[in-house]
């Protein structure tokens, strides 16, 4: 399974997640409520995800768990292709939850429930 396949399987399992190609077919962007929560590009390896805040992004970058996500706000990081399934799933889930929590209450209510463990 390719890294893109791994990302798409995880992101596609999130309630209400929608795959879009806002730039071109080489970019897979997953959205919830019309807001992007993960993006994988055509050239650079890794997947860009949102963190809850700039401080979390900085900590992940300093710890070597991620790098700065080019073209995104400082609260976004790029998770490397070498991330194991648990780390990749966790980063995508945190990104999804962060974006979902920022939606209007009406938009959140329209989405299927997310079961957490």
C-alpha distances in whole Angstrom, upper triangle without the diagonal:
4,7,8,6,7,10,11,10,12,15,15,16,19,22,24,21,21,18,21,21,24,24,22,19,17,18,16,19,19,22,24,28,28,27,24,22,19,18,15,17,17,18,18,15,15,15,19,20,24,26,29,31,32,33,29,27,30,29,26,26,29,27,24,22,21,23,25,24,25,27,27,30,30,29,25,23,20,17,16,12,13,14,13,12,15,17,14,15,19,19,17,20,23,22,22,25,27,27,28,31,32,32,36,37,37,33,32,34,33,29,28,28,25,25,25,25
4,5,5,6,9,10,11,13,14,15,17,19,23,23,20,20,17,19,18,21,21,19,17,14,15,14,16,17,21,23,27,26,25,21,20,16,15,12,14,13,14,14,11,11,13,16,18,22,24,27,29,29,30,27,25,28,27,24,24,27,25,22,20,19,20,22,20,22,24,24,27,27,26,23,20,17,15,13,9,11,13,13,12,16,16,13,15,18,18,16,19,22,21,21,24,26,25,27,30,31,31,35,36,36,33,31,34,32,29,28,29,26,26,26,26
4,5,5,6,9,10,11,12,14,16,17,21,22,18,18,16,18,17,20,20,19,16,14,13,12,14,15,18,21,25,24,22,19,17,13,12,10,11,12,13,12,9,8,9,13,14,18,20,24,25,26,27,24,21,24,24,20,20,23,22,19,16,15,17,19,17,19,21,21,23,24,22,19,16,13,11,9,6,9,9,10,10,13,13,10,12,15,14,13,16,19,18,18,22,23,22,24,27,28,28,32,33,34,30,29,32,31,27,27,27,24,25,24,24
4,5,5,6,8,10,10,12,14,16,19,19,16,15,12,14,14,16,16,15,13,11,10,8,11,12,16,18,22,21,20,16,15,11,10,7,9,10,12,12,9,9,8,12,14,17,20,23,25,25,27,24,22,25,25,21,21,25,24,21,18,17,18,19,17,18,19,19,22,23,22,18,17,13,12,11,9,12,12,13,12,15,15,11,13,16,15,13,16,18,17,17,21,22,21,22,25,26,26,30,31,32,28,27,30,28,25,25,25,23,24,24,25
4,5,5,6,9,10,10,12,15,18,18,15,15,13,15,15,18,19,17,15,13,13,10,13,13,16,19,22,22,21,18,16,13,13,11,13,13,15,16,13,12,12,15,16,19,22,25,27,28,29,26,24,27,27,24,24,27,26,23,20,19,21,22,20,22,23,22,25,26,24,21,19,17,15,14,11,14,14,14,12,15,15,12,13,16,16,14,16,19,18,18,21,23,22,23,26,27,27,30,31,32,28,27,29,27,24,23,24,22,22,22,23
4,6,5,6,9,10,11,13,17,18,15,16,14,16,17,20,21,20,17,16,15,12,14,13,16,18,22,22,21,18,15,13,13,11,14,15,17,16,13,11,11,14,14,18,19,22,25,26,27,24,22,25,24,21,22,25,23,21,18,17,19,21,19,21,23,22,24,25,23,19,18,15,13,12,10,12,11,10,8,11,12,9,9,13,13,11,13,16,16,16,19,21,20,21,24,25,26,29,30,31,27,26,28,27,23,22,23,20,20,20,20
4,5,5,6,8,10,11,15,16,12,13,11,14,15,17,18,18,16,14,12,9,10,10,13,15,19,19,17,14,12,9,9,8,11,13,15,14,12,9,8,10,11,14,16,19,22,23,24,21,19,22,22,19,20,23,22,20,16,15,17,18,16,18,20,18,21,21,19,16,15,12,11,11,10,12,11,11,9,12,11,8,8,11,10,8,11,14,13,13,16,17,17,18,21,22,23,26,27,28,24,23,26,24,21,20,21,18,19,19,20
4,5,5,6,8,10,13,14,10,10,8,11,13,16,17,16,14,13,11,8,9,8,12,14,17,17,16,13,12,9,10,9,12,14,16,16,14,12,10,13,13,16,18,21,24,25,27,24,22,25,26,22,23,27,25,23,20,19,20,21,18,20,21,20,22,23,21,18,17,15,14,15,13,16,15,15,12,15,15,11,11,14,13,10,12,15,14,13,16,18,17,18,21,22,22,25,26,26,23,22,24,23,19,19,20,17,19,19,20
4,6,5,6,9,12,14,11,12,11,14,16,19,21,20,17,17,15,12,13,11,14,15,19,19,18,16,14,12,13,13,16,17,20,19,17,15,13,15,15,18,20,22,25,27,28,25,24,27,27,23,25,28,26,25,21,20,22,23,21,23,24,23,25,26,24,20,20,18,16,16,14,16,15,14,11,13,14,11,10,13,14,11,12,16,15,14,17,19,18,19,22,23,23,26,27,27,24,22,24,22,19,18,18,16,17,17,18
4,5,5,7,11,13,10,12,12,15,17,20,21,21,19,18,16,13,13,10,13,13,17,18,17,15,12,10,12,13,16,18,21,20,17,14,12,14,13,15,17,19,22,24,25,21,21,24,23,20,22,25,24,22,19,18,20,21,19,22,23,21,23,23,21,18,17,16,14,15,14,16,13,12,9,10,11,8,6,10,10,7,8,12,12,11,13,16,16,16,19,21,21,24,25,25,22,20,22,21,17,16,16,13,14,14,15
4,5,6,9,10,7,9,9,12,14,16,18,19,17,17,14,10,9,7,9,10,14,14,13,11,9,8,10,11,15,17,20,19,17,14,11,12,11,13,15,17,20,22,24,21,20,23,23,20,22,25,24,23,19,18,20,20,18,20,21,19,20,21,19,16,16,15,14,16,15,17,15,15,12,13,13,10,8,11,10,7,8,11,10,8,11,14,13,13,16,18,18,21,22,22,19,17,20,18,15,14,15,13,14,14,16
4,5,8,9,6,7,7,11,14,17,19,19,17,17,15,11,11,8,10,10,14,14,14,13,11,11,12,13,16,18,21,21,19,17,14,15,14,16,19,21,24,26,27,24,23,27,27,24,26,29,28,26,23,22,23,24,21,23,23,21,23,25,22,19,20,18,17,19,18,20,18,18,15,16,17,13,11,14,14,10,11,14,13,11,14,16,15,14,18,19,19,22,22,22,19,17,19,17,14,13,15,13,14,16,18
4,6,9,7,10,11,15,18,20,23,22,21,21,18,15,14,11,12,12,15,16,16,15,13,13,15,16,20,22,24,24,22,19,16,17,16,17,19,20,24,26,28,24,24,27,27,24,26,30,28,27,23,23,25,25,23,26,26,24,25,26,23,21,21,20,18,20,19,21,18,17,14,15,16,13,10,13,14,11,10,14,13,11,13,16,15,14,17,20,19,22,22,22,19,17,18,17,13,12,12,10,11,12,14
4,6,5,9,11,14,18,19,22,23,21,21,19,15,13,10,10,9,12,14,13,13,11,11,14,16,20,22,25,24,22,19,16,16,14,15,17,18,21,24,25,22,22,26,25,23,25,28,27,26,23,22,24,24,22,24,24,22,23,24,21,19,19,19,18,21,20,22,19,19,15,15,16,14,11,12,13,9,8,11,11,8,9,13,12,11,14,16,15,18,18,18,15,13,15,14,10,9,10,7,9,11,13
4,6,9,12,15,19,20,23,24,23,24,21,17,15,11,10,8,10,13,13,14,12,14,17,19,23,25,28,27,26,23,19,19,17,17,19,19,23,26,27,24,24,28,28,26,28,31,30,30,26,25,27,27,25,27,26,24,25,26,23,21,22,23,22,24,24,26,23,22,19,19,19,17,14,15,16,13,11,13,13,9,10,14,13,10,13,15,14,16,16,16,13,11,12,11,7,5,7,6,9,11,15
4,6,10,13,16,18,21,22,21,22,19,16,14,10,8,6,7,10,11,12,12,14,16,19,22,24,27,27,26,23,20,19,17,17,19,20,23,26,28,25,25,29,29,27,29,32,32,31,28,26,28,27,24,26,25,23,24,26,23,21,23,23,23,25,25,27,25,25,21,21,22,19,17,18,18,14,13,15,14,10,12,14,12,10,13,15,13,15,15,14,11,10,11,9,6,6,9,9,12,15,18
4,7,10,13,15,18,19,18,19,16,12,10,6,6,5,8,9,10,9,9,10,12,15,18,20,23,23,22,20,16,16,14,15,17,19,22,24,26,24,23,27,27,25,26,30,29,28,25,23,24,24,21,23,22,20,21,23,21,18,20,20,19,22,21,24,22,22,19,19,19,17,14,16,15,12,11,14,12,9,11,13,11,10,14,15,13,16,17,16,13,12,14,12,9,10,12,11,14,16,19
4,6,10,12,15,16,15,16,13,10,8,6,5,6,8,8,10,9,10,11,12,14,16,19,22,22,22,20,16,16,15,16,19,21,23,25,28,26,24,28,29,26,28,31,31,30,26,24,25,24,21,22,21,20,21,24,22,19,21,20,20,22,22,25,23,24,21,22,22,18,17,19,18,14,14,17,14,11,14,16,13,13,17,17,15,18,19,18,14,15,16,14,12,13,15,15,18,19,22
4,7,10,12,12,11,12,10,7,6,5,6,9,12,10,11,9,10,10,10,11,13,15,18,19,19,17,14,14,14,16,20,22,24,26,28,26,24,28,29,26,27,30,30,28,25,23,24,23,20,21,20,18,21,23,22,19,19,18,19,20,20,23,22,22,20,22,21,18,17,19,18,14,15,18,15,13,17,18,15,15,19,19,18,21,22,21,18,18,20,18,15,16,19,18,20,22,24
4,6,9,9,9,11,8,6,5,6,7,10,12,10,11,9,11,11,9,11,12,14,17,18,19,18,15,15,15,17,20,23,24,26,28,26,24,28,29,27,27,31,31,29,26,24,24,23,19,19,18,17,20,22,21,19,20,19,20,21,21,24,23,25,23,24,23,20,19,21,19,16,18,20,16,15,18,19,16,17,20,20,18,21,23,22,18,19,22,19,17,19,21,21,24,25,27
4,6,5,6,8,6,5,6,9,10,14,15,12,13,11,13,12,9,10,10,11,15,16,17,17,14,14,16,18,22,24,25,26,29,27,25,28,30,27,27,31,31,29,26,23,23,22,18,18,16,16,19,22,22,19,20,18,20,21,20,24,24,25,24,26,25,21,21,23,21,18,20,22,18,17,21,21,18,20,23,22,21,24,26,25,22,23,25,23,21,23,25,24,27,28,30
4,6,8,10,7,8,7,10,11,14,15,11,12,10,13,12,10,11,11,12,15,17,18,18,15,15,16,17,21,23,24,25,28,27,24,27,29,27,26,30,31,29,27,24,23,21,17,16,14,14,17,21,20,18,19,18,20,22,22,26,25,27,26,28,26,23,23,24,22,19,21,22,18,18,21,21,17,19,22,21,20,22,25,24,21,22,25,23,22,24,26,25,28,29,32
4,7,8,6,9,9,12,14,17,18,15,15,13,15,14,11,11,9,10,13,14,17,17,15,15,17,18,22,25,25,25,28,27,24,27,29,27,26,30,31,28,27,23,22,20,16,15,13,14,17,20,21,18,19,18,20,21,21,25,25,27,27,28,27,23,24,26,23,20,23,24,20,20,24,23,20,22,25,23,23,26,29,28,24,26,29,27,25,27,29,28,31,31,34
4,5,6,8,10,13,15,19,20,17,17,15,17,15,12,11,9,9,12,15,16,17,16,16,19,21,24,27,28,28,31,30,27,29,31,29,28,32,32,30,28,25,23,22,18,17,16,17,21,23,24,21,21,19,21,22,21,25,25,27,27,29,27,24,25,27,24,21,24,26,22,22,26,25,22,24,28,26,25,28,31,30,27,28,31,28,27,28,30,29,32,33,35
4,5,7,10,13,15,19,21,18,18,16,17,15,12,11,9,8,12,15,16,17,15,17,19,21,25,28,29,29,32,30,28,30,32,29,28,32,32,30,28,25,24,23,20,19,18,19,23,25,25,22,22,20,21,21,20,23,24,26,25,27,26,22,23,26,23,21,24,25,22,22,26,26,23,25,28,27,26,29,32,31,27,28,31,28,26,27,29,28,31,31,34
4,7,10,13,16,20,22,19,19,16,17,14,10,8,6,5,8,11,12,13,13,14,17,20,23,27,28,27,30,28,25,28,29,26,25,29,29,26,25,22,21,20,17,16,16,17,21,23,23,20,19,17,18,18,16,20,21,23,22,25,24,20,22,24,22,19,23,24,21,21,25,25,23,25,28,27,27,30,33,32,28,29,32,30,27,28,30,28,31,31,33
4,6,10,13,16,19,16,15,12,13,10,7,6,4,6,9,11,12,12,10,11,14,16,20,23,24,24,27,25,22,25,27,24,23,27,27,24,22,19,19,18,14,14,13,14,18,20,20,16,16,14,15,16,15,19,19,22,21,23,22,18,19,21,19,16,19,21,18,18,21,21,19,21,24,23,23,27,29,29,25,26,29,27,24,25,27,25,28,28,30
4,7,10,13,16,14,13,10,11,8,6,5,7,8,12,13,13,12,10,11,12,15,19,21,23,24,26,24,22,25,26,23,23,27,27,24,22,19,19,18,15,15,15,15,18,20,19,16,16,14,15,16,15,19,18,20,19,21,20,16,16,19,16,14,16,18,15,15,19,19,17,18,22,21,21,24,27,26,22,23,26,24,21,22,24,22,24,25,27
4,6,10,13,11,10,6,8,6,4,6,8,11,14,14,14,13,10,9,10,12,16,18,20,21,24,22,20,23,24,22,22,26,26,24,21,18,18,17,14,15,14,13,16,18,17,14,14,13,15,16,16,20,19,21,19,21,19,16,16,17,15,12,15,16,12,12,16,16,13,15,18,18,17,21,23,23,19,19,22,21,18,20,21,20,22,23,25
4,7,10,9,8,6,6,5,6,9,12,14,17,17,17,14,11,11,10,12,15,17,19,21,24,21,19,23,24,22,22,26,26,24,21,19,20,19,16,17,16,15,17,19,17,14,15,15,15,17,17,20,19,20,18,19,18,14,14,15,14,10,12,13,11,9,13,13,11,12,16,16,15,18,20,20,16,16,19,17,15,16,17,16,19,19,22
4,6,6,5,4,6,7,9,12,15,18,20,20,20,17,14,13,11,12,15,16,19,21,23,21,20,24,25,23,24,27,27,26,23,21,21,20,17,18,17,15,16,19,17,15,16,17,17,20,20,23,22,23,20,21,20,17,16,17,15,11,12,13,10,8,11,12,9,9,13,13,12,15,17,17,13,13,16,14,12,14,16,15,18,19,22
4,5,5,6,7,10,12,15,18,21,24,23,23,20,17,15,13,13,15,16,18,21,23,21,21,24,25,24,25,29,28,28,25,23,24,22,20,21,20,17,18,20,18,16,18,19,19,22,23,26,23,24,21,21,21,18,16,17,15,12,12,13,10,7,10,10,7,7,10,10,9,12,13,13,9,9,12,11,9,11,12,12,15,17,20
4,6,8,10,13,15,19,21,24,27,26,26,24,20,18,16,15,17,17,20,22,25,23,23,27,28,26,28,31,31,31,28,26,26,25,22,23,21,19,19,22,19,18,21,22,23,26,27,29,27,28,25,25,24,22,20,20,19,16,15,16,13,10,12,12,9,7,10,10,7,9,11,10,6,8,10,9,8,11,13,14,17,19,22
4,7,9,12,13,17,19,21,24,24,24,22,19,17,15,15,18,18,20,22,25,24,23,26,28,26,27,31,31,30,28,25,25,23,20,21,19,17,18,20,19,17,20,21,22,25,26,29,27,28,26,26,25,22,21,21,19,16,17,17,14,12,14,14,10,10,13,11,9,11,14,13,9,11,14,12,11,14,17,17,20,22,25
4,6,9,11,15,17,20,23,22,22,20,16,14,12,11,14,15,16,18,21,20,19,22,24,23,24,27,28,27,24,22,22,20,17,18,16,13,14,17,15,14,16,18,19,22,23,26,24,26,24,24,22,20,19,19,16,14,14,14,11,9,12,11,7,8,11,9,8,11,14,14,11,12,15,14,13,16,17,17,20,21,24
4,6,7,11,13,17,19,18,18,16,12,10,9,9,12,14,16,17,20,18,17,20,22,20,21,24,25,24,21,18,19,17,14,15,13,11,12,15,13,11,13,14,16,19,20,23,21,22,21,21,19,17,16,17,14,11,13,13,9,8,11,11,7,10,13,11,11,15,17,18,14,15,18,17,15,17,18,17,20,20,23
4,7,11,14,17,19,18,17,14,10,8,6,6,9,11,14,15,18,16,14,18,19,17,18,22,22,21,18,16,17,16,13,15,14,11,12,14,12,10,11,12,13,16,17,20,18,19,18,18,16,13,13,13,10,8,9,9,6,5,9,8,6,9,11,11,12,16,18,19,15,14,18,17,15,16,17,15,18,17,20
4,7,10,14,16,14,14,11,7,6,5,7,11,13,15,16,19,16,14,18,19,16,17,21,21,19,16,14,15,14,11,13,13,11,13,14,12,9,10,10,10,13,14,17,15,17,15,16,14,11,11,12,9,7,10,10,7,8,11,11,10,12,15,15,16,19,21,22,19,18,21,20,18,19,19,17,19,19,21
4,6,10,12,11,11,9,6,5,7,10,13,16,18,18,21,18,16,19,21,18,18,22,22,20,17,14,14,13,10,11,11,10,13,15,14,10,10,9,11,13,13,16,16,18,17,18,16,13,14,15,12,10,13,14,11,12,15,15,13,16,18,18,18,22,24,25,21,21,24,23,20,22,23,20,23,22,24
4,7,9,8,8,7,5,6,9,12,16,19,20,20,23,20,17,20,22,18,18,22,22,19,17,14,14,14,11,12,12,12,15,17,16,13,12,9,10,11,11,14,14,16,16,18,16,13,14,16,13,12,15,16,13,14,18,18,17,19,22,22,22,26,28,28,25,24,28,26,23,24,25,23,25,24,26
4,6,6,7,8,7,9,12,15,18,22,22,22,24,23,19,22,23,20,19,23,23,21,19,16,15,14,11,11,11,12,16,18,18,14,13,11,12,12,12,16,16,19,19,21,19,16,18,20,17,15,19,20,17,18,21,21,19,22,25,24,25,28,31,31,27,27,30,29,26,27,29,26,28,28,30
4,6,8,10,10,12,16,19,22,25,26,25,28,26,23,25,26,23,22,26,26,23,21,18,17,17,14,13,14,16,19,21,21,18,17,14,15,14,13,17,18,21,21,24,22,18,21,23,20,18,22,23,20,21,25,25,23,25,28,28,28,31,34,34,30,31,34,32,29,30,31,29,31,31,33
4,6,9,11,13,16,20,22,26,26,25,27,26,22,24,25,22,21,24,24,21,20,17,16,16,13,12,14,16,19,21,22,18,16,13,14,13,12,16,18,21,21,24,22,19,22,23,21,20,24,24,22,23,27,26,25,28,30,29,30,34,36,37,33,33,36,35,32,33,34,32,33,33,34
4,7,9,10,14,17,20,23,23,22,24,22,19,20,22,19,17,20,21,17,16,13,12,12,10,10,12,14,17,18,19,15,13,10,11,10,10,13,15,18,19,22,19,17,20,21,18,18,22,22,20,22,25,24,23,26,29,28,29,33,35,36,32,32,35,34,32,32,33,30,32,31,32
4,7,10,13,17,19,22,23,22,23,21,18,20,21,17,16,19,19,15,14,12,11,12,11,12,14,15,18,18,19,15,12,9,9,7,6,10,11,15,16,18,16,14,17,18,16,16,20,20,18,20,23,23,23,25,28,28,29,33,35,36,32,31,35,34,31,31,31,29,30,29,29
4,7,10,13,15,19,20,19,21,18,15,17,18,14,14,17,16,13,11,9,9,11,9,11,14,14,16,16,16,12,10,6,5,4,5,8,9,12,13,15,13,10,13,15,12,12,16,16,15,17,20,20,20,22,24,24,26,30,32,33,29,28,32,31,28,28,28,25,26,25,26
4,6,10,13,16,17,17,19,17,14,16,17,14,14,18,17,15,12,10,10,11,8,11,13,12,14,15,14,10,8,5,5,7,8,11,10,13,13,15,12,9,11,13,10,9,13,13,11,13,16,16,16,18,21,21,22,26,28,29,25,25,28,27,24,25,25,22,23,22,23
4,7,10,13,14,14,16,14,11,14,16,13,13,16,17,15,12,9,9,9,6,9,10,8,11,11,10,7,5,4,6,9,11,14,13,15,15,16,13,11,13,13,9,9,12,12,9,12,15,14,13,16,18,18,20,23,26,27,23,23,26,26,23,24,24,21,23,22,24
4,7,10,12,12,14,12,10,13,14,12,13,16,16,15,12,10,11,10,8,11,12,9,10,11,9,5,6,6,7,11,13,15,13,15,15,15,12,10,11,11,7,6,9,8,6,8,11,10,10,13,15,15,17,20,22,24,21,20,23,23,20,21,21,18,20,19,21
4,7,8,9,12,10,8,12,13,12,13,16,17,16,14,11,12,11,9,12,13,9,9,9,6,4,6,9,10,14,16,18,16,18,18,17,14,12,13,12,8,8,10,8,5,8,9,7,8,11,12,12,14,18,20,22,19,18,22,22,19,21,20,18,20,18,21
4,5,7,9,6,6,10,10,9,11,14,14,15,13,11,12,11,11,14,15,11,10,9,5,6,7,10,11,15,18,19,16,18,18,16,13,13,13,11,8,9,10,7,6,9,10,7,9,12,12,12,15,19,21,23,20,19,22,23,21,22,21,18,20,18,19
4,7,8,7,8,11,12,12,14,16,16,18,15,14,15,15,14,17,18,14,12,11,7,9,11,14,15,19,21,22,19,21,20,18,16,16,16,13,11,12,11,8,7,10,9,6,9,11,10,10,14,17,18,21,19,17,21,22,20,22,20,18,19,17,19
4,5,5,7,9,10,11,13,14,16,17,16,14,15,13,14,16,16,13,10,8,5,8,11,14,16,19,22,23,21,23,23,21,18,18,18,16,13,15,15,11,10,13,13,9,11,14,13,12,16,19,21,24,22,20,24,25,24,25,24,22,23,21,23
4,5,5,6,9,10,11,12,14,15,15,13,13,11,12,14,15,12,9,6,4,8,10,13,15,18,22,23,21,23,24,22,19,19,20,18,15,16,17,14,13,16,16,13,14,18,17,16,19,22,24,27,25,24,27,29,27,28,27,25,26,24,26
4,5,5,6,9,10,10,12,14,14,13,13,12,14,17,18,15,12,9,8,11,11,15,16,19,23,23,21,23,24,22,18,19,20,17,15,17,18,14,14,18,17,14,17,20,18,18,21,24,26,29,27,26,29,31,29,30,28,26,27,24,25
4,5,5,6,9,10,10,12,11,11,12,12,13,17,18,15,13,10,7,9,9,13,13,16,20,20,17,19,20,18,15,16,17,14,11,14,15,11,12,15,15,12,15,18,17,17,20,23,25,28,26,24,27,29,26,27,26,23,24,21,22
4,5,5,6,9,10,11,10,8,9,8,10,13,14,12,10,7,5,6,6,9,11,14,17,18,16,18,19,18,15,15,16,14,11,13,15,12,11,15,15,13,15,18,18,18,21,24,26,29,26,25,28,29,27,28,27,24,25,23,24
4,6,5,6,8,10,10,9,9,8,11,14,16,14,12,8,8,9,9,12,13,15,19,19,18,20,22,20,17,18,20,17,14,17,18,15,15,19,19,16,18,22,21,21,24,27,29,32,30,28,32,33,31,32,30,27,28,26,26
4,5,5,6,9,9,9,10,11,14,17,19,17,15,12,11,12,10,13,13,15,19,18,16,19,20,18,15,16,18,16,13,17,18,15,15,19,19,17,19,22,22,22,25,28,30,33,31,29,32,33,31,32,30,27,27,24,24
4,6,5,6,5,6,8,9,12,15,18,15,15,12,11,10,8,10,9,12,15,15,13,15,17,15,12,13,15,13,10,14,15,13,13,17,18,16,18,21,21,22,25,28,30,32,30,28,31,32,29,30,28,25,26,23,23
4,5,5,6,5,5,7,10,13,16,14,14,11,11,10,8,9,9,11,15,15,14,17,19,18,14,15,18,16,13,16,18,16,16,19,20,18,20,23,24,23,26,30,32,34,32,30,34,34,32,32,31,28,29,26,26
4,5,8,8,8,10,14,16,19,18,17,13,14,14,11,13,13,14,18,17,16,19,21,20,16,18,20,18,16,19,21,18,19,22,23,21,23,26,26,26,29,33,34,37,35,33,36,37,35,35,34,31,31,28,28
4,6,8,10,12,15,18,21,20,19,16,15,15,12,13,12,13,16,15,13,16,18,17,14,15,18,16,14,18,20,17,18,22,22,21,23,26,26,27,30,33,35,37,35,33,36,37,34,34,33,29,29,26,26
4,6,7,10,13,16,19,18,19,16,16,14,11,11,10,10,13,12,11,14,17,16,13,14,17,16,14,17,19,18,18,22,23,22,24,26,27,27,30,34,35,38,35,33,36,37,34,34,33,29,30,27,26
4,7,11,12,16,19,17,18,15,14,13,9,9,7,8,11,10,8,11,13,13,9,10,14,12,10,14,16,14,15,18,19,19,21,23,24,25,27,31,32,35,32,30,33,34,31,31,29,26,26,23,23
4,7,9,12,15,14,14,12,12,10,6,5,5,6,10,10,9,12,14,14,11,11,14,13,10,13,15,14,14,17,19,17,19,22,23,23,26,29,31,33,30,29,32,32,29,30,29,26,26,24,24
4,6,9,12,12,13,11,11,9,6,5,7,8,12,12,12,16,18,18,14,14,17,16,13,15,18,16,15,19,20,19,20,23,24,24,26,30,32,34,31,30,33,34,31,32,31,28,29,27,27
4,6,9,8,9,7,9,7,5,6,9,11,14,16,15,19,20,21,17,16,19,18,14,16,19,17,15,18,20,18,18,22,23,22,24,28,30,32,29,29,32,33,30,31,31,28,30,28,29
4,6,6,8,8,9,6,5,5,9,11,13,16,15,19,20,20,17,15,18,17,13,14,17,16,13,16,19,17,16,20,21,20,22,26,29,30,27,26,30,30,28,29,29,26,28,27,28
4,6,8,9,11,9,8,8,12,13,16,18,18,22,23,24,20,19,21,21,17,17,21,19,16,19,22,19,19,22,24,22,24,27,30,32,28,28,32,32,30,31,32,29,31,30,32
4,7,9,11,9,10,11,15,16,19,21,21,25,25,26,23,21,23,22,19,18,21,20,17,19,21,19,18,21,23,21,22,25,29,30,26,27,31,30,28,30,31,29,31,31,33
4,6,8,6,8,10,13,16,18,21,20,23,24,24,21,19,20,20,16,16,18,17,13,16,18,15,14,18,19,17,19,22,25,27,24,24,28,27,25,28,28,26,28,27,29
4,5,6,9,11,15,18,21,23,22,25,25,25,21,20,21,20,16,16,18,16,13,16,17,14,13,17,18,15,18,21,24,26,23,23,27,27,25,28,28,26,28,27,29
4,5,7,11,14,17,20,22,20,23,24,24,20,19,21,19,16,17,18,16,14,17,18,14,15,19,19,17,20,23,26,28,25,25,29,29,27,29,29,27,29,27,29
4,7,10,13,16,19,21,19,22,22,21,18,17,18,16,13,14,15,12,10,13,14,11,12,15,15,14,17,20,23,25,23,22,25,26,24,26,25,23,25,23,25
4,7,10,13,16,18,16,19,19,19,16,14,16,14,11,11,14,11,9,12,14,11,11,15,16,15,17,21,23,25,22,22,25,26,23,25,25,22,24,22,24
4,6,10,13,14,13,16,17,17,13,12,14,13,10,11,14,12,10,14,15,13,14,18,19,18,21,24,26,28,25,24,28,28,25,27,26,23,25,23,24
4,6,9,11,11,14,15,16,12,11,14,13,10,11,14,13,12,15,17,16,16,19,21,21,23,26,29,30,27,26,29,29,26,27,27,24,25,24,25
4,7,8,7,10,11,12,9,7,11,11,8,9,13,12,12,14,17,16,17,20,21,22,24,28,29,31,28,26,30,30,26,27,26,23,24,22,22
4,5,6,9,11,13,10,9,13,13,11,12,16,16,15,18,20,20,21,23,25,26,27,31,33,34,31,30,33,33,29,29,29,26,26,24,25
4,5,8,10,13,11,9,12,14,12,13,16,17,17,19,22,22,22,25,27,27,29,33,34,35,32,31,34,33,29,29,29,26,26,25,25
4,6,9,12,10,9,13,14,13,15,18,18,18,21,23,23,24,26,28,29,31,35,36,38,34,33,35,35,32,31,30,27,27,25,24
4,7,8,6,6,9,10,10,12,14,15,15,18,20,20,22,24,25,26,28,32,33,35,32,30,32,32,29,28,27,24,24,21,21
4,6,5,6,9,10,11,12,14,16,17,18,20,21,23,24,26,28,29,33,34,35,32,30,32,32,29,27,26,23,22,20,19
4,6,5,6,8,10,11,12,14,15,16,18,20,21,22,24,26,27,31,31,32,29,27,29,29,25,24,23,19,19,17,16
4,6,5,6,9,10,10,12,14,15,16,18,20,21,22,24,26,29,30,31,29,26,28,28,25,23,22,18,17,14,13
4,5,5,6,9,10,11,12,14,15,16,18,20,21,23,25,28,29,31,28,26,28,29,25,24,23,19,18,16,15
4,5,5,6,9,10,11,12,14,15,17,18,20,22,23,27,28,29,26,24,27,27,23,22,21,18,18,16,16
4,6,5,6,9,10,10,12,14,15,16,18,20,21,25,25,27,24,21,24,24,20,19,18,14,14,12,13
4,6,5,6,9,10,10,12,14,15,16,18,20,24,24,26,23,21,23,24,20,20,18,14,14,11,12
4,5,5,6,9,10,11,12,14,15,17,19,23,24,25,23,20,23,24,20,20,19,16,16,14,15
4,6,5,6,9,10,11,12,14,16,17,21,22,23,20,18,21,21,17,17,17,14,15,13,15
4,5,5,6,8,10,10,12,14,16,19,19,21,18,16,18,19,15,15,14,10,11,10,11
4,5,5,6,9,10,10,12,15,18,19,21,18,16,19,20,17,17,15,12,13,11,13
4,5,5,6,8,10,11,13,17,18,20,17,15,18,19,16,17,16,13,15,14,16
4,5,5,6,8,10,11,15,16,17,14,12,15,15,12,13,13,10,13,12,15
4,6,5,6,9,10,13,14,16,13,11,14,15,12,13,11,9,11,10,13
4,6,5,7,9,13,14,16,14,12,15,17,14,16,15,13,15,14,17
4,5,5,7,11,12,14,11,10,14,15,13,15,14,13,16,16,19
4,5,5,9,10,11,9,7,10,11,9,11,11,10,13,14,17
4,6,8,9,11,10,8,11,13,11,13,12,12,14,14,17
4,7,9,11,10,9,12,14,13,16,15,15,18,18,21
4,6,8,6,6,10,11,10,14,14,14,18,18,22
4,5,5,6,9,10,11,15,15,16,20,21,24
4,5,5,6,9,10,13,13,15,18,19,23
4,5,5,6,9,12,13,16,19,21,25
4,5,5,7,10,12,14,17,19,23
4,5,5,8,9,11,14,16,20
4,5,8,8,11,14,17,20
4,7,9,12,15,18,22
4,6,9,12,15,19
4,6,9,13,16
4,6,10,13
4,6,10
4,7
4
